[in-house]
Amino acid sequence: MEQAESMQVHDFEEYIILHRKALLHYIYSIVKNRELAEDLYQDTLLSAYMAFKHFEHKGSFKNWIYKIALNKCRDEWKKEKIKQQYQYKIENEWLNREGNFQETEGIVIQKQDRQEWLIKINELPAKYRDSVMLYYFYGCTLGDIAKRTKLPLSTVKTHLRRGKLRLRGNVSHLLIP
């Protein structure tokens, strides 16, 4: 039994060595982002390794692992689409809130500042943008953000800190002196 498992691991390693560059290139050609492609590549390998004992040698290993990679890319697209819908909803709610200014000039300035803030925040990578928006504009606690984004609390803290650091230089003109 142990020898059979050892053979499977050895076979898997041989397949991966043979197809690793092509697989990474395939994933990159789909997502067009090097870092994301590398993450999806790792996820693909992990999923393939976990399911390798169920791999039937009726088809080719290459087709099987490429299908896993394609499914990982599709899952990522779904996640990104949900995040974009969520982000759009947050932006619209925030922009449509009524200001405290009674004067027309004050309302215009406030909306312009909000739009400038949103532009700068939207320039942040998605992982930082969500944490910043939820914490500063919706008053969510770190725990709430972790629940909503399904990320560990330490990751949320890191995203928030890094997001603030990236914003610091970009929005200094919007801060009240």
VENMOZI-V89088 format. One record per residue. N is the residue number from 0. PHI is phi as a letter, one per 20 degrees, with the letter a starting at -180 (999 if undefined). D_FIRST is the distance of its C-alpha to the first C-alpha in Angstrom with 1 decimal. Layout:
BEGIN
<<N:PHI:D_FIRST> <N:PHI:D_FIRST>>
END
This chain:
BEGIN
<<0:999:0.0> <1:f:3.8> <2:f:5.4> <3:f:5.2> <4:f:6.5> <5:f:8.7> <6:f:9.9> <7:f:10.8> <8:f:12.7> <9:f:14.3> <10:f:15.4> <11:f:16.8> <12:g:18.7> <13:f:20.1> <14:f:21.3> <15:f:22.9> <16:g:24.6> <17:f:26.0> <18:d:27.3> <19:f:28.0> <20:f:31.8> <21:f:32.4> <22:f:30.5> <23:f:32.5> <24:f:35.7> <25:f:34.9> <26:f:34.6> <27:f:37.7> <28:f:39.6> <29:e:39.0> <30:e:39.8> <31:l:42.3> <32:b:41.5> <33:f:39.6> <34:f:38.5> <35:f:37.4> <36:f:35.6> <37:f:33.6> <38:f:32.7> <39:f:31.6> <40:f:29.6> <41:f:27.7> <42:f:27.2> <43:f:26.1> <44:f:23.4> <45:f:22.2> <46:f:22.2> <47:f:20.6> <48:f:17.7> <49:f:17.3> <50:e:17.4> <51:f:15.6> <52:f:12.5> <53:e:15.4> <54:f:17.2> <55:e:18.1> <56:e:19.2> <57:f:22.4> <58:d:24.4> <59:e:24.5> <60:f:22.6> <61:g:26.0> <62:f:27.5> <63:f:24.7> <64:f:24.9> <65:f:28.7> <66:f:28.7> <67:f:26.9> <68:f:29.5> <69:f:32.3> <70:f:31.3> <71:f:31.1> <72:f:34.6> <73:f:35.9> <74:f:34.7> <75:f:36.6> <76:f:39.7> <77:f:39.6> <78:f:39.5> <79:f:42.3> <80:f:44.4> <81:f:44.2> <82:f:45.2> <83:f:48.1> <84:f:49.3> <85:f:49.1> <86:f:50.9> <87:f:53.6> <88:f:54.2> <89:f:54.6> <90:f:57.0> <91:f:59.1> <92:f:59.4> <93:f:60.4> <94:f:62.8> <95:e:64.5> <96:f:65.1> <97:f:68.8> <98:f:70.1> <99:e:72.4> <100:f:75.0> <101:e:78.0> <102:e:79.5> <103:f:78.4> <104:f:78.1> <105:f:75.8> <106:f:73.6> <107:f:73.4> <108:f:72.5> <109:f:69.9> <110:f:68.2> <111:f:68.4> <112:f:66.7> <113:g:64.0> <114:f:63.4> <115:f:63.4> <116:f:60.9> <117:f:58.6> <118:f:58.9> <119:f:57.9> <120:f:55.1> <121:f:53.8> <122:f:53.7> <123:f:51.0> <124:g:47.3> <125:g:46.1> <126:f:43.9> <127:e:47.1> <128:g:49.5> <129:f:48.0> <130:f:48.1> <131:f:51.7> <132:f:53.0> <133:f:51.6> <134:f:52.7> <135:e:56.1> <136:d:57.3> <137:c:55.9> <138:m:55.8> <139:f:52.2> <140:f:50.7> <141:f:47.7> <142:f:45.7> <143:f:47.0> <144:f:46.0> <145:f:42.5> <146:f:42.2> <147:f:43.8> <148:e:41.8> <149:l:38.6> <150:d:38.3> <151:f:37.9> <152:g:41.3> <153:f:41.0> <154:f:40.4> <155:f:43.5> <156:g:45.6> <157:f:44.5> <158:f:45.3> <159:f:48.7> <160:f:49.6> <161:f:48.8> <162:f:50.5> <163:f:53.6> <164:f:53.7> <165:f:53.5> <166:f:56.3> <167:g:58.5> <168:f:60.2> <169:e:60.3> <170:c:62.2> <171:f:64.6> <172:f:67.5> <173:e:66.7> <174:f:66.8> <175:f:70.1> <176:f:71.9>>
END
